[in-house]
Amino acid sequence: MSDTLFPRPRAVVAPGAVHVPGWLPPDRQREVVAACREWARGPVPIRHTRLPGGGVMSVQTVCVGWHWQPYRYTRTADDVNGLPVAEFPDWLAALGRAALADAYDDPAAGDGYSPDTALINFYDGDARMGMHQDKDERSGAPVVSLSIGDSCVFRFGNTEDRGRPYTDVELASGDLFVFGGPSRFAYHGVPKVLPGTGGPATGLPTGRLNLTLRETGLS
């Protein structure tokens, strides 16, 4: 839990979208950072994804379970080095089920949740993420998002377009954000990272890591 002087309360941002501050304790954050460092080395290394129009994303991404390339999932990273991505570990799936149970305040909420991919994005102080929908999956299961390191402004919008209404939420290290149900396909993005707001206790001296766990619905 968070050790801030004034604890931040759990908040329902929209139907099915819940922010749980300080959910992942520092020791688990360090474990996740260590795992991400290993995945970043390969077999498919972390990279700036190139978009079909020629643009390059400012965040760096590495995947486990399935490889995401705009805008589809594959078992091999044909846009990087052609190798299969690292396997999705059981402990990460268990973490996702626990996250759903706590976010929705229902011990049974995680039952049957079987995430099979995670996108790990690394943000330096200049990285951004434009408003987008997570809609490349064939499953409507919730997305579980974990933040480690520097805080960011997370913009959570509506399901119709990239404009208003939206809500800006500050996500700090250890925060959990879950969106499912009516909010599963809401537009969202990261307009700003707040450099220097993390801490050495996470094992990530600079920058922000964001893990999103998803069910692809693919066989």
Protein Blocks (a to p, Z undefined) as FASTA:
>chain_A
ZZbfbdcddddfbghiacdehkbgfklmmmmmmmmmmmmnojbdcdddddfkopacfbdc
ddehiacddddddfbdfklnopacddddfklmmmmmmmmmmmnopaklmgopacfbdcdd
dddfkbccdddddfkbcbfbdcddddehjddddddddfkbmbdcdddddddehiacddeh
jllmgccddfbdcehiacfklopagdcdddddddehiZZ
